[in-house]
Amino acid sequence: MVAGHGSKMSRKMEEAIAALLTHRSIEEAGKAVGIGEQTLLRWMKTPEFDAEYRKARRIAFRQATSRLQHAAGAAATTLTKVMIDPNTPPAVKVRAAECILDHGLKAIEVEDIEVRVSELERAAEESKQKR
């Protein structure tokens, strides 16, 4: 996110977006970049700043999601170990089993949705080509 030719984003605004992603509050983010909370709130209401902030949040969230996906195998192994460990209390075993079943079901649902979307996209493309 670099301020380029014709951009209304200043370097300070870019720093503010980075600070918003790393600080606990708007006030802390403003202090970190040397601007007042009211200024930052005003910037957040502008369409360009808002769009860049949302873009940066999506990127940060995508990175966090990627890290979670990377750890999913270990999480599944942990749940399975807890579930089959004879020393695990029954209530914990049940909860681990519920997690495994819930996530398995959600995975199937997502796969089904992906298939349906692909079919709809294919049908839409065929319809478009027939015109």
PyMOL commands that place a pseudoatom at each C-alpha (Angstrom):
pseudoatom trace, name=CA, resn=MET, resi=1, chain=A, elem=C, hetatm=0, pos=[0.000, 0.000, 0.000]
pseudoatom trace, name=CA, resn=VAL, resi=2, chain=A, elem=C, hetatm=0, pos=[2.238, 2.764, -1.246]
pseudoatom trace, name=CA, resn=ALA, resi=3, chain=A, elem=C, hetatm=0, pos=[1.011, 6.251, -1.937]
pseudoatom trace, name=CA, resn=GLY, resi=4, chain=A, elem=C, hetatm=0, pos=[1.416, 6.681, -5.649]
pseudoatom trace, name=CA, resn=HIS, resi=5, chain=A, elem=C, hetatm=0, pos=[0.662, 9.257, -8.268]
pseudoatom trace, name=CA, resn=GLY, resi=6, chain=A, elem=C, hetatm=0, pos=[-2.879, 10.528, -7.844]
pseudoatom trace, name=CA, resn=SER, resi=7, chain=A, elem=C, hetatm=0, pos=[-3.301, 8.754, -4.513]
pseudoatom trace, name=CA, resn=LYS, resi=8, chain=A, elem=C, hetatm=0, pos=[-4.862, 10.589, -1.610]
pseudoatom trace, name=CA, resn=MET, resi=9, chain=A, elem=C, hetatm=0, pos=[-3.158, 8.241, 0.853]
pseudoatom trace, name=CA, resn=SER, resi=10, chain=A, elem=C, hetatm=0, pos=[-0.291, 9.855, 2.712]
pseudoatom trace, name=CA, resn=ARG, resi=11, chain=A, elem=C, hetatm=0, pos=[2.574, 7.981, 4.315]
pseudoatom trace, name=CA, resn=LYS, resi=12, chain=A, elem=C, hetatm=0, pos=[1.050, 8.864, 7.707]
pseudoatom trace, name=CA, resn=MET, resi=13, chain=A, elem=C, hetatm=0, pos=[-2.255, 7.283, 6.660]
pseudoatom trace, name=CA, resn=GLU, resi=14, chain=A, elem=C, hetatm=0, pos=[-0.439, 4.131, 5.593]
pseudoatom trace, name=CA, resn=GLU, resi=15, chain=A, elem=C, hetatm=0, pos=[1.325, 4.055, 8.956]
pseudoatom trace, name=CA, resn=ALA, resi=16, chain=A, elem=C, hetatm=0, pos=[-2.032, 4.524, 10.660]
pseudoatom trace, name=CA, resn=ILE, resi=17, chain=A, elem=C, hetatm=0, pos=[-3.471, 1.502, 8.844]
pseudoatom trace, name=CA, resn=ALA, resi=18, chain=A, elem=C, hetatm=0, pos=[-0.509, -0.602, 9.940]
pseudoatom trace, name=CA, resn=ALA, resi=19, chain=A, elem=C, hetatm=0, pos=[-0.949, 0.675, 13.490]
pseudoatom trace, name=CA, resn=LEU, resi=20, chain=A, elem=C, hetatm=0, pos=[-4.663, -0.149, 13.471]
pseudoatom trace, name=CA, resn=LEU, resi=21, chain=A, elem=C, hetatm=0, pos=[-3.742, -3.733, 12.612]
pseudoatom trace, name=CA, resn=THR, resi=22, chain=A, elem=C, hetatm=0, pos=[-1.220, -4.054, 15.435]
pseudoatom trace, name=CA, resn=HIS, resi=23, chain=A, elem=C, hetatm=0, pos=[-2.648, -2.058, 18.330]
pseudoatom trace, name=CA, resn=ARG, resi=24, chain=A, elem=C, hetatm=0, pos=[-5.558, -2.829, 20.634]
pseudoatom trace, name=CA, resn=SER, resi=25, chain=A, elem=C, hetatm=0, pos=[-7.447, 0.410, 20.156]
pseudoatom trace, name=CA, resn=ILE, resi=26, chain=A, elem=C, hetatm=0, pos=[-7.852, 3.365, 17.832]
pseudoatom trace, name=CA, resn=GLU, resi=27, chain=A, elem=C, hetatm=0, pos=[-6.388, 5.586, 20.522]
pseudoatom trace, name=CA, resn=GLU, resi=28, chain=A, elem=C, hetatm=0, pos=[-3.245, 3.425, 20.809]
pseudoatom trace, name=CA, resn=ALA, resi=29, chain=A, elem=C, hetatm=0, pos=[-2.893, 3.261, 17.022]
pseudoatom trace, name=CA, resn=GLY, resi=30, chain=A, elem=C, hetatm=0, pos=[-3.118, 7.042, 16.751]
pseudoatom trace, name=CA, resn=LYS, resi=31, chain=A, elem=C, hetatm=0, pos=[-0.519, 7.563, 19.472]
pseudoatom trace, name=CA, resn=ALA, resi=32, chain=A, elem=C, hetatm=0, pos=[1.813, 5.080, 17.786]
pseudoatom trace, name=CA, resn=VAL, resi=33, chain=A, elem=C, hetatm=0, pos=[1.899, 7.181, 14.607]
pseudoatom trace, name=CA, resn=GLY, resi=34, chain=A, elem=C, hetatm=0, pos=[1.660, 10.567, 16.286]
pseudoatom trace, name=CA, resn=ILE, resi=35, chain=A, elem=C, hetatm=0, pos=[-1.894, 11.564, 15.415]
pseudoatom trace, name=CA, resn=GLY, resi=36, chain=A, elem=C, hetatm=0, pos=[-4.956, 12.179, 17.532]
pseudoatom trace, name=CA, resn=GLU, resi=37, chain=A, elem=C, hetatm=0, pos=[-7.764, 9.714, 17.918]
pseudoatom trace, name=CA, resn=GLN, resi=38, chain=A, elem=C, hetatm=0, pos=[-10.242, 12.113, 16.312]
pseudoatom trace, name=CA, resn=THR, resi=39, chain=A, elem=C, hetatm=0, pos=[-8.035, 12.533, 13.259]
pseudoatom trace, name=CA, resn=LEU, resi=40, chain=A, elem=C, hetatm=0, pos=[-7.785, 8.776, 12.876]
pseudoatom trace, name=CA, resn=LEU, resi=41, chain=A, elem=C, hetatm=0, pos=[-11.547, 8.394, 13.278]
pseudoatom trace, name=CA, resn=ARG, resi=42, chain=A, elem=C, hetatm=0, pos=[-12.072, 11.056, 10.605]
pseudoatom trace, name=CA, resn=TRP, resi=43, chain=A, elem=C, hetatm=0, pos=[-9.680, 9.258, 8.255]
pseudoatom trace, name=CA, resn=MET, resi=44, chain=A, elem=C, hetatm=0, pos=[-11.499, 5.995, 8.855]
pseudoatom trace, name=CA, resn=LYS, resi=45, chain=A, elem=C, hetatm=0, pos=[-14.675, 7.602, 7.504]
pseudoatom trace, name=CA, resn=THR, resi=46, chain=A, elem=C, hetatm=0, pos=[-13.080, 8.486, 4.162]
pseudoatom trace, name=CA, resn=PRO, resi=47, chain=A, elem=C, hetatm=0, pos=[-13.763, 5.999, 1.359]
pseudoatom trace, name=CA, resn=GLU, resi=48, chain=A, elem=C, hetatm=0, pos=[-10.137, 5.594, 0.231]
pseudoatom trace, name=CA, resn=PHE, resi=49, chain=A, elem=C, hetatm=0, pos=[-8.772, 5.069, 3.747]
pseudoatom trace, name=CA, resn=ASP, resi=50, chain=A, elem=C, hetatm=0, pos=[-11.620, 2.715, 4.587]
pseudoatom trace, name=CA, resn=ALA, resi=51, chain=A, elem=C, hetatm=0, pos=[-11.016, 0.679, 1.430]
pseudoatom trace, name=CA, resn=GLU, resi=52, chain=A, elem=C, hetatm=0, pos=[-7.269, 0.417, 2.094]
pseudoatom trace, name=CA, resn=TYR, resi=53, chain=A, elem=C, hetatm=0, pos=[-7.880, -0.485, 5.747]
pseudoatom trace, name=CA, resn=ARG, resi=54, chain=A, elem=C, hetatm=0, pos=[-10.359, -3.220, 4.774]
pseudoatom trace, name=CA, resn=LYS, resi=55, chain=A, elem=C, hetatm=0, pos=[-7.880, -4.514, 2.185]
pseudoatom trace, name=CA, resn=ALA, resi=56, chain=A, elem=C, hetatm=0, pos=[-5.108, -4.641, 4.791]
pseudoatom trace, name=CA, resn=ARG, resi=57, chain=A, elem=C, hetatm=0, pos=[-7.408, -6.421, 7.265]
pseudoatom trace, name=CA, resn=ARG, resi=58, chain=A, elem=C, hetatm=0, pos=[-8.328, -9.017, 4.636]
pseudoatom trace, name=CA, resn=ILE, resi=59, chain=A, elem=C, hetatm=0, pos=[-4.651, -9.659, 3.920]
pseudoatom trace, name=CA, resn=ALA, resi=60, chain=A, elem=C, hetatm=0, pos=[-3.862, -9.985, 7.632]
pseudoatom trace, name=CA, resn=PHE, resi=61, chain=A, elem=C, hetatm=0, pos=[-6.831, -12.298, 8.150]
pseudoatom trace, name=CA, resn=ARG, resi=62, chain=A, elem=C, hetatm=0, pos=[-5.836, -14.407, 5.155]
pseudoatom trace, name=CA, resn=GLN, resi=63, chain=A, elem=C, hetatm=0, pos=[-2.365, -14.827, 6.651]
pseudoatom trace, name=CA, resn=ALA, resi=64, chain=A, elem=C, hetatm=0, pos=[-3.828, -15.825, 10.021]
pseudoatom trace, name=CA, resn=THR, resi=65, chain=A, elem=C, hetatm=0, pos=[-6.170, -18.292, 8.334]
pseudoatom trace, name=CA, resn=SER, resi=66, chain=A, elem=C, hetatm=0, pos=[-3.249, -19.785, 6.474]
pseudoatom trace, name=CA, resn=ARG, resi=67, chain=A, elem=C, hetatm=0, pos=[-1.422, -20.319, 9.761]
pseudoatom trace, name=CA, resn=LEU, resi=68, chain=A, elem=C, hetatm=0, pos=[-4.507, -22.016, 11.224]
pseudoatom trace, name=CA, resn=GLN, resi=69, chain=A, elem=C, hetatm=0, pos=[-4.827, -24.271, 8.186]
pseudoatom trace, name=CA, resn=HIS, resi=70, chain=A, elem=C, hetatm=0, pos=[-1.173, -25.193, 8.523]
pseudoatom trace, name=CA, resn=ALA, resi=71, chain=A, elem=C, hetatm=0, pos=[-1.818, -26.244, 12.148]
pseudoatom trace, name=CA, resn=ALA, resi=72, chain=A, elem=C, hetatm=0, pos=[-5.015, -28.172, 11.331]
pseudoatom trace, name=CA, resn=GLY, resi=73, chain=A, elem=C, hetatm=0, pos=[-3.229, -31.511, 10.995]
pseudoatom trace, name=CA, resn=ALA, resi=74, chain=A, elem=C, hetatm=0, pos=[-1.654, -31.164, 14.430]
pseudoatom trace, name=CA, resn=ALA, resi=75, chain=A, elem=C, hetatm=0, pos=[-5.009, -30.086, 15.880]
pseudoatom trace, name=CA, resn=ALA, resi=76, chain=A, elem=C, hetatm=0, pos=[-6.725, -33.150, 14.412]
pseudoatom trace, name=CA, resn=THR, resi=77, chain=A, elem=C, hetatm=0, pos=[-3.980, -35.380, 15.807]
pseudoatom trace, name=CA, resn=THR, resi=78, chain=A, elem=C, hetatm=0, pos=[-4.347, -33.788, 19.234]
pseudoatom trace, name=CA, resn=LEU, resi=79, chain=A, elem=C, hetatm=0, pos=[-8.128, -34.245, 19.239]
pseudoatom trace, name=CA, resn=THR, resi=80, chain=A, elem=C, hetatm=0, pos=[-7.741, -37.866, 18.188]
pseudoatom trace, name=CA, resn=LYS, resi=81, chain=A, elem=C, hetatm=0, pos=[-5.140, -38.555, 20.884]
pseudoatom trace, name=CA, resn=VAL, resi=82, chain=A, elem=C, hetatm=0, pos=[-7.350, -36.964, 23.539]
pseudoatom trace, name=CA, resn=MET, resi=83, chain=A, elem=C, hetatm=0, pos=[-10.347, -38.958, 22.343]
pseudoatom trace, name=CA, resn=ILE, resi=84, chain=A, elem=C, hetatm=0, pos=[-8.614, -42.357, 22.436]
pseudoatom trace, name=CA, resn=ASP, resi=85, chain=A, elem=C, hetatm=0, pos=[-6.438, -41.810, 25.536]
pseudoatom trace, name=CA, resn=PRO, resi=86, chain=A, elem=C, hetatm=0, pos=[-7.723, -44.165, 28.272]
pseudoatom trace, name=CA, resn=ASN, resi=87, chain=A, elem=C, hetatm=0, pos=[-6.768, -41.579, 30.919]
pseudoatom trace, name=CA, resn=THR, resi=88, chain=A, elem=C, hetatm=0, pos=[-8.887, -38.826, 29.400]
pseudoatom trace, name=CA, resn=PRO, resi=89, chain=A, elem=C, hetatm=0, pos=[-12.073, -38.091, 31.386]
pseudoatom trace, name=CA, resn=PRO, resi=90, chain=A, elem=C, hetatm=0, pos=[-15.226, -39.244, 29.549]
pseudoatom trace, name=CA, resn=ALA, resi=91, chain=A, elem=C, hetatm=0, pos=[-16.645, -35.715, 29.204]
pseudoatom trace, name=CA, resn=VAL, resi=92, chain=A, elem=C, hetatm=0, pos=[-13.438, -34.553, 27.494]
pseudoatom trace, name=CA, resn=LYS, resi=93, chain=A, elem=C, hetatm=0, pos=[-13.483, -37.589, 25.181]
pseudoatom trace, name=CA, resn=VAL, resi=94, chain=A, elem=C, hetatm=0, pos=[-17.067, -36.775, 24.201]
pseudoatom trace, name=CA, resn=ARG, resi=95, chain=A, elem=C, hetatm=0, pos=[-16.152, -33.160, 23.494]
pseudoatom trace, name=CA, resn=ALA, resi=96, chain=A, elem=C, hetatm=0, pos=[-13.167, -34.212, 21.364]
pseudoatom trace, name=CA, resn=ALA, resi=97, chain=A, elem=C, hetatm=0, pos=[-15.391, -36.643, 19.442]
pseudoatom trace, name=CA, resn=GLU, resi=98, chain=A, elem=C, hetatm=0, pos=[-17.995, -33.897, 18.910]
pseudoatom trace, name=CA, resn=CYS, resi=99, chain=A, elem=C, hetatm=0, pos=[-15.299, -31.560, 17.549]
pseudoatom trace, name=CA, resn=ILE, resi=100, chain=A, elem=C, hetatm=0, pos=[-14.044, -34.191, 15.147]
pseudoatom trace, name=CA, resn=LEU, resi=101, chain=A, elem=C, hetatm=0, pos=[-17.544, -34.995, 13.905]
pseudoatom trace, name=CA, resn=ASP, resi=102, chain=A, elem=C, hetatm=0, pos=[-18.556, -31.326, 13.642]
pseudoatom trace, name=CA, resn=HIS, resi=103, chain=A, elem=C, hetatm=0, pos=[-15.482, -30.380, 11.649]
pseudoatom trace, name=CA, resn=GLY, resi=104, chain=A, elem=C, hetatm=0, pos=[-15.823, -33.439, 9.435]
pseudoatom trace, name=CA, resn=LEU, resi=105, chain=A, elem=C, hetatm=0, pos=[-19.429, -32.528, 8.683]
pseudoatom trace, name=CA, resn=LYS, resi=106, chain=A, elem=C, hetatm=0, pos=[-18.504, -28.914, 7.946]
pseudoatom trace, name=CA, resn=ALA, resi=107, chain=A, elem=C, hetatm=0, pos=[-15.792, -30.101, 5.544]
pseudoatom trace, name=CA, resn=ILE, resi=108, chain=A, elem=C, hetatm=0, pos=[-18.342, -32.223, 3.670]
pseudoatom trace, name=CA, resn=GLU, resi=109, chain=A, elem=C, hetatm=0, pos=[-20.769, -29.285, 3.534]
pseudoatom trace, name=CA, resn=VAL, resi=110, chain=A, elem=C, hetatm=0, pos=[-18.049, -26.994, 2.144]
pseudoatom trace, name=CA, resn=GLU, resi=111, chain=A, elem=C, hetatm=0, pos=[-17.130, -29.587, -0.487]
pseudoatom trace, name=CA, resn=ASP, resi=112, chain=A, elem=C, hetatm=0, pos=[-20.795, -29.885, -1.484]
pseudoatom trace, name=CA, resn=ILE, resi=113, chain=A, elem=C, hetatm=0, pos=[-21.115, -26.117, -1.774]
pseudoatom trace, name=CA, resn=GLU, resi=114, chain=A, elem=C, hetatm=0, pos=[-17.951, -25.927, -3.879]
pseudoatom trace, name=CA, resn=VAL, resi=115, chain=A, elem=C, hetatm=0, pos=[-19.354, -28.556, -6.258]
pseudoatom trace, name=CA, resn=ARG, resi=116, chain=A, elem=C, hetatm=0, pos=[-22.666, -26.717, -6.533]
pseudoatom trace, name=CA, resn=VAL, resi=117, chain=A, elem=C, hetatm=0, pos=[-20.952, -23.386, -7.183]
pseudoatom trace, name=CA, resn=SER, resi=118, chain=A, elem=C, hetatm=0, pos=[-18.733, -24.975, -9.841]
pseudoatom trace, name=CA, resn=GLU, resi=119, chain=A, elem=C, hetatm=0, pos=[-21.788, -26.466, -11.537]
pseudoatom trace, name=CA, resn=LEU, resi=120, chain=A, elem=C, hetatm=0, pos=[-23.588, -23.112, -11.455]
pseudoatom trace, name=CA, resn=GLU, resi=121, chain=A, elem=C, hetatm=0, pos=[-20.544, -21.333, -12.869]
pseudoatom trace, name=CA, resn=ARG, resi=122, chain=A, elem=C, hetatm=0, pos=[-20.246, -23.936, -15.639]
pseudoatom trace, name=CA, resn=ALA, resi=123, chain=A, elem=C, hetatm=0, pos=[-23.955, -23.624, -16.463]
pseudoatom trace, name=CA, resn=ALA, resi=124, chain=A, elem=C, hetatm=0, pos=[-23.712, -19.831, -16.489]
pseudoatom trace, name=CA, resn=GLU, resi=125, chain=A, elem=C, hetatm=0, pos=[-20.705, -19.979, -18.807]
pseudoatom trace, name=CA, resn=GLU, resi=126, chain=A, elem=C, hetatm=0, pos=[-22.496, -22.377, -21.180]
pseudoatom trace, name=CA, resn=SER, resi=127, chain=A, elem=C, hetatm=0, pos=[-25.545, -20.120, -21.186]
pseudoatom trace, name=CA, resn=LYS, resi=128, chain=A, elem=C, hetatm=0, pos=[-23.322, -17.127, -21.922]
pseudoatom trace, name=CA, resn=GLN, resi=129, chain=A, elem=C, hetatm=0, pos=[-21.668, -18.911, -24.845]
pseudoatom trace, name=CA, resn=LYS, resi=130, chain=A, elem=C, hetatm=0, pos=[-25.040, -19.848, -26.372]
pseudoatom trace, name=CA, resn=ARG, resi=131, chain=A, elem=C, hetatm=0, pos=[-26.054, -16.202, -26.663]
for i in range(1, 131): cmd.bond("trace and resi %d" % i, "trace and resi %d" % (i + 1))
show_as sticks, trace
zoom trace
